[in-house]
Amino acid sequence: MKVSVIIPVYNAEKYIVRCMDSIVGQTLQEIEIICVDDGSLDASAEILKGYARHDRRVRVISRQNAGAGAARNQGLLEASGEYLSFLDADDFFEPDMLEKAYWKAKEQAAQMIVFGSDQYREDLAEFQRVDWTIRKRALPPYRPMNFRTFTENVFKVFVGWAWDKLFEREFVLRHRLRFQEQRTSNDLFFVFSALVLAERIEVEETVLAHQRRDAPDSLSHTREKSWQCFYYALTALRENLVRCGLYDELEQDFINYALHFSLWNLDTLCEEKREILYKTLKKRWFRELGIAGRKEDYFYNKKEYETYRKIMKEPWKTFSAR
């Protein structure tokens, strides 16, 4: 089996057919498709079972709702392919995605490969470029590569989501990599841990995956229910870096990324939870993440540093009135 495709599914009946059609129709035939229905309350499970009846490569696992991280972990335990693909049920993919990514990875014996993606705007019914998912200027001119060959912040060269990547299964099992079992930001720990542990990383720049955006019921639109999760992802990553003996080497990159990700979460929350996060960052989390007390020249992005300084100086009402 060349690739195990793992898809957590929760109430995705509006999108799952397009997703599944794009997977069962892949030009790479030697795959298994493990669909983990995470306690869906709609018709998702029945749709998936229909695919399983007509395609022996499709397997449906049903479980009580525990979140996408737990569903991915269960799929990982069931997988047998050389490489692992973790896809989202509301996205869809080019028919040669797995073939191009798999053979590119095999060519370099890569433990991790990242491929190009774009966004499908649900509200506009159009595709939009997202060149920032792979920071090409930070990559070395030779392959394969590892994090020590990057020329920018290690944690900003790629995005910390799993669906635009393949991971060698043996590598994942050897390092006991798992997804955090929390509502959002559950793949950051897995992806960035793999990134710094992989000795051989490859890139396929062709756009092979389409991320659906502006679906009102997607997790990105309901992060107010789990606004703390990004902090738990960052602290878990830091603990793993320490455990692997890499934190001293990556401390500055980590702290700069922690500031970036904290500010991104602050900017993208609704007003009520935004105020709570603002006060929590100011009172505790900037200090606990190692951001507080650093001088300006420690930070790569001066605008982010200035925003941090304003948060530390200003009350919420002043900051939010800007």
N, C-alpha and C positions, 0 to 999 in steps of 0.2 A: 504494500500500500504506500503510495507516494505522499499523499497529503490527507490528514484528518481535518475536516472542516467542522468547527464547533460553533453552533449558533444558539445563544440563549434567546428564548422567546417569551414575551409576556404581553398579552393583549395586543397583538400585532396583526389582527386579521385584515386591516386596511392595506398593509404593506407586504405581508409575508409571501404572497403569490409572486410578486415581481422579484423579490429576493430569492426565493427558491428556484424560480425559473432560470435566473441568472447563474445559479450554482449547479443544478442538475444538467444544464446545457454547457458546462465547461468543456473546452477542447481537451483538457487533461482528464482522462477517463478513470484512471486508477486512484480514486479518492473514496473516502467514506464521509458521510454527511451526518453528523450527530446533532440532532435538534433537541435541546433541553427545554421542554415546556415548563416554565416556572410558575405553575399554578394559574394559568390564564383563565379569565372569566368569560372570554368571548369565544369565537369559533376557531381560534388559532390551532388548538390541539387537533381538531377534526380535519382541518386543512392539511396539517403536517402528516397525519395518518394516511390521508389520501395519497400523498407523495410516496410514503413508505410502501403502500400497497402496489405501486406501479414501478418502483425503482428499488432494487435490493440494496443499493448503496446508502439509502436513507434509513436512519434509525431514530425513533422518537423515544425520549426518556421523559416521563412525567414526574413532577415533584411538587411539594408544597412551595408556595412562594417564599423565596429567601434572597432574591436579588440576582443581578446579572453576574456578580463575582462568584457567588456560590454555584450558579448554573455552569459557568465556564470551568470551575474547578471539577465539577462532576463530569463534564464532558472530557476534560483532560485525563481523568482516571480511566475513561473508557476508550481513549484513542490508541491507535496502533500504527499510525502513519509515520514516515520518516520526518515529515514536517507538520507543523500545527498551524492552522489558520483559524483565528477567532473573529467571527463576523457578527455584525449587528443586524437584527431582523428587519429593520426599516431601511437599510441600505441596499444597493444593488451593484452589479459588477460586470466588467467586460468579460466576454466569453473566454478569452485567452488569459485571464488574470492568473490563475493558478499555474498554467503551463509556463508562462513567461517567468513568473517569480520562482517556480520550482527549479527550472533548468538553469536560471541565472545563479541561484543559490548552489546548485550542485556543481556548477562550473568552477566555483571558488571554494567549495566545501564550506560555505558560510553557515554560521550558527544562527544568523539573523539577517533577514533581508527586508528592506523598506522599499515600497513602490509608490508611484505617483497616484494622486487622487484629486478629485474636485468636489464641488458641492452642487447638489441638485436642490434648487430653491422650490420648495413645495408650493409657496404662495404665488410664485411667478411662473412656474412650470418651465424653468430654464436652468442651464448649467452655468456655473461660475468658477473661474480659475482660483486656485488657492496655492500660490507658489510657496507660501511660508511653511508648508508641511515638511519640506526638505530644504534646508538652508545650504544650497549648493556651494556657495562661496566658502563655507566652513569645512568642506570635504577635501581630502588630499587628492592629487591627480592619479594615484595608484590604487589598485585593489588587490586583495581585500584590505580592510582597514579595521581599526579599533578606536576606542575613545581617545587614546593618547595622540592620535594623528589629527584630531579635529582642531581647528584654529579659532573656534569660538566656544562659548559656554556649552559644555557637554550636554546639558539638559535642555538646550534650546535648538540643537541641530535637527532633531526630529520631535514630533509631538508625542506626548505620553499616552496615546491610545493604541490599541492592539490591532485594529481591523485593517490597517494598511501595511501589515508586516507578516512574514512567515518566520517561525522559530523552529529550529531543529529539536525534535522531541527528546533525543538522548541528552542534549545540552540542558534542556528544561528540567528533565528528571534528575540529572546529575547535581544540579544546583538547587533542587527542591523548590523551584519557583512556583508560586501560587498567586492567585488574584485575591485581593482583600475582599472580604465578604461584607461590604458596606454599600449603601444605596448609589452613591456617585463617586467619581474619581477612583473607582475600584481597579482600574487597569494601570494607573501610574506606577505603582510599586512594582508590578510585574515587568512592565516595559522598560523602565529605567534601570531596574536591577539587571535585566538581560543585557541592556546596552553597555553597562560598565563591566560586565563579566565576560562578554563575548570577545573572543580573540580574532574572529573573522566576521566582519560585517560587509554586506554588499548592498548596492542600491540599484533599482530599476526605475528610471525616471519617467517611463511611460505612464500616463494616467490609466489606471486599471480598476479603480474603485470610485464609486459615486456615493458620497455621504448625503443623506437626505436631511435638509434643514428646514426650520420653521414649521415642523409638525407640532401642533399645540400640545400634544400629549407626550412628547418626548421628554427624557430626563433633563435635557438642557433647559427646558421651559419650566421645570418644577424643582429646581435645585434649592428653592427656599425651604423645602422639607428636609433637606440634608446639607445645610450650609456649612456644617463643621467638617464634612468628610474630607475636603482638600487638606485640612490641617493634619488629620490622622494619616493621610497618604504620605505627606511630607515627613512626618515623624517616623513612620514605618520605614520609609526609604533611608532616612538618616541612620536609623538603627542597623539596617542591613549593610550600609556602607561601612559602618564601624565594625560590624561583625566580620566583614570580608577584608578588613585592613585597608580600605580605600578612602576612608573619610578624610584623613589628613591631606591626601593628595587632591581631593575634590571639594574640600570645605568651601573655598571661595565661590566656586561654580554653584554649589548647592545653596549657599546663603543668598546669592544673587537670584537664583531661580525661585527660591522660597519667597523673596520679596516680590518678584514678578507675578508669581501665581497667586499670592495673597491679594495683590492689588487688582488682578484680573477678576478674582472672585468678588471682591468688594464692588467693582464697577458693574458687575453683571447681575447683582441681586436686586430684588425689589426693595422699596424704601424701608419697610419695617425690619426685615432681616439684615438689611444693609447697615442700619444703625447699630444693631446688636453686634455684627461682625466688626464694625469700626471700633466700637468700645472694647471688644475682646482683643483685637489686634493691639490696640494702644496699651491696654492694661497688662496683657499677659503674653500673647502669642508672638509679637515681634521680639520680645526678650527670649522666649523659650525656643524660637527658631534660630537664634543667634544673630539676628539683624540689629537689635538695639546696641548702641554703644560703638558701632563701627564708624570710622571716619569716611568722608565723602569719597576719597580716592580708592576705597575698597570696592566701590560699586561700579559696575560697567555702564549702567544706564543712569545718567545724571537726572533725567526727568523722573524716573522712578524713585531715586533717592530724595529728590525735592518733595515728591508727594508723600513719602514716608515722613519727612521732617514736618510737613504741614499737619499730618495726622497727629504726630506727637505733641505739637504745639497748640493746635486749635480744638475747641469744643465741637461736637458733632453739628450743632446748628450753624456754625460759621462755615465749616467744611461743606456741608450739604447744600448751602445757599449759593455756592459758586456756579 
